[in-house]
Amino acid sequence: MRLFDDCGRILVLGAHTDDETLGCGGTVSKFIRKGYEVHVVIFSDCKDSLPDDMDKSTLRDEFFTAAKSLCRHQQ
């Protein structure tokens, strides 16, 4: 039985905006470097956990910055 079919696409699921970077950023980076098409789905941007005086898009923006950084360093 093959658990991994080499179709060239990877789906990463994360509960929060930093889970994929902290939990498997190295693996994501490896697959990007090998030419895989990587898709990331985040289920919560955690905006309700931020202090009232903090911009509610902070964690979402940080997620996109980190994701772009993973891609940029592979080229």
C-alpha positions in Angstrom: 0.0 0.0 0.0 1.4 3.4 -1.0 0.6 6.2 1.4 2.1 8.9 -0.7 1.3 9.3 -4.4 3.8 11.6 -6.1 1.3 13.9 -7.8 3.4 17.0 -7.3 0.9 18.8 -5.0 1.0 19.2 -1.3 -1.9 20.4 1.0 -0.9 21.7 4.4 -3.7 22.2 7.0 -3.2 24.5 10.0 -5.5 25.4 12.8 -3.8 28.7 13.4 -1.8 31.2 11.4 1.6 30.1 12.6 1.1 26.3 12.8 2.3 25.5 9.3 5.4 27.7 9.6 6.4 26.5 13.0 5.2 23.0 12.7 6.4 22.0 9.3 8.0 25.0 7.7 11.2 23.0 6.9 9.1 20.4 5.2 7.1 22.9 3.2 10.4 24.6 2.2 11.8 21.3 1.0 8.8 20.5 -1.1 8.8 24.0 -2.7 12.5 23.6 -3.4 11.7 20.3 -5.2 9.1 22.0 -7.4 5.9 20.9 -5.7 2.8 23.0 -5.8 2.1 23.7 -2.1 -1.3 24.9 -0.9 -1.9 26.0 2.7 -5.3 26.2 4.5 -5.6 28.0 7.8 -8.8 27.5 9.8 -8.5 30.5 12.2 -6.8 33.8 12.0 -7.0 34.2 15.8 -8.0 37.8 15.5 -10.3 37.6 18.6 -7.2 36.6 20.7 -5.4 39.9 20.0 -5.5 42.8 22.4 -8.2 45.4 21.6 -5.6 48.0 20.5 -3.9 45.7 18.0 -4.9 45.6 14.4 -7.0 42.5 13.8 -5.3 41.7 10.6 -1.8 41.4 12.2 -1.6 37.6 12.4 -3.1 37.2 9.0 -0.6 39.6 7.5 2.3 37.8 9.4 1.1 34.5 7.9 1.3 35.9 4.3 4.7 37.4 5.0 6.0 34.0 6.3 4.5 32.1 3.4 6.0 34.5 0.9 9.4 34.2 2.6 9.3 30.4 2.3 8.7 30.7 -1.4 11.1 33.5 -2.1 14.1 31.7 -0.5 13.7 28.7 -2.8 14.3 30.6 -6.1 
